[in-house]
Structures are given as structure tokens and as C-alpha cells.
């Protein structure tokens, strides 16, 4: 179950981050880039959990 949750959270954070990067405010764009990176990391974590099992 943790695998799916991590992948979903990652997708959400990546999408929100991409949306924030469309802002005219440089601070919001930077925040969006960081959030997109966090989302990618969460997705990777979900893939690792899927490959190794949810026991990690």
C-alpha cells in the first residue's frame, strides 16, 4: 500500500510544482521547482518500495 500512496503523493506534488512554476513571482517559481523535485523523489521512493516490497 505504501508504494501506491508514495506514487500518488509524488504525482500530486509534481503537478502542483509545475503549476507554481508558471507564476510571475520568482519566489513562487523556485518553490514550484522544489516541490516538483520532491514529487519526483516521492515517486522514486514508491518505485523502490514496489521493487523491494512494502516491508522496507
Steps between C-alpha positions, in 0.01 A plus 500: 500500500787739576619474142172628358469778758855624427438498126172693537655759735790533258269560205305763694812685617649490151182641344468777759867584459465528123199729543689724744784535250262680264473791746646843438640505853862368512455373855194299400686362196787386723255344745335320210831360377576369848153347532533334160832350612339375819228335294752325279682373809173370647423316176846346503446391860175336396674315219768376738236382746326321217819327391609403853160456658319721751699349788779758473 
